[in-house]
Amino acid sequence: MENITILGTGWLGLPLAKMLLAEGFSVKGSTTSAHKMPFLKTEGIDAFQIKVTSEGIEGKIEEFLSETDILIIDFPPGLRKNPEIHYSEAIKKLAEAIEASGVKKLIFVSSISVYEETESFPMYTEDTLPNATSASGKEIISAEKILRENAIFDTTVIRFGGLMGAGRHPVKYLAGRKAIANPMGPVNLIHLEDCLLVIKKLLENAIFGEVYNAVFPLNPPKERYYQQKAREMGLELPQFDHYLPSVGKVISASKVMRELGVEFGAGI
């Protein structure tokens, strides 16, 4: 079995590591928190404390990347809380370390935020050039480009939709809020279990140098969807603003279904 290294064992990275260990892989995993190290080790993960920033990399990155067959990059950019973070510069520093390590195969966990939302609700496929105009979207586009254009290693990019599952659901942050924009904008969500399935299928098919969008292939309007979810969870209904036209987008997952045989089963 191959040795897999996961940079970032958080909401997605930790269950991913557990899944891979159960499949018989040898797994290294990183965290930025010293207090999380003992927990990762009890889970059977070869744990390292690593922090990647635009200034450089803290921790034993050479040892972390050594004897790695496949590196999965899954650390949050933090752009939602701080759009001024130079995420692409951090990825550039990481790419230099990967070059030096000899790792040849990468999976980069990205986001559909690389695609712009407009009033026409465009459908985006992997053939669409990323066109985000926000500062955070541009940072993620630049990060993808740094990894995909590197001639030393092959990177497959997975652009996940809004993440949900394991107690996490966007409606919890919207419940009771007023004047929420874009009531008619389509939702583009994916459950944790389907995220894991996509990565598992990617590893089984051993396809590198590609880009895949991954969202559940149903895109109901936000107002209808989130108000229904709030009712189901017994939460206060979110209220939407219909004064301004809605903007949005529809993300196609047809490629990941066709090429990797992914059947989204967890729902939204």
Secondary structure, 3 states (H helix, E strand, C coil): CCEEEEECCCCCHHHHHHHHHHCCCEEEEEECCHHHHHHHHHCCCEEEECEEECCEEECCHHHHHCCCCEEEECCCCCCCCCCCCCHHHHHHHHHHHHHHHCCCEEEEEEEHHHCCCECCCCEECCCCCCCCCCHHHHHHHHHHHHHHCCCCCEEEEEEECEEEECCECCHHHHCCCCCECCCCCECCEEEHHHHHHHHHHHHHHCCCCCEEEECCCCCCEHHHHHHHHHHHHCCCCCCECCCCCCCECEECCHHHHHHHCCCCCCCC
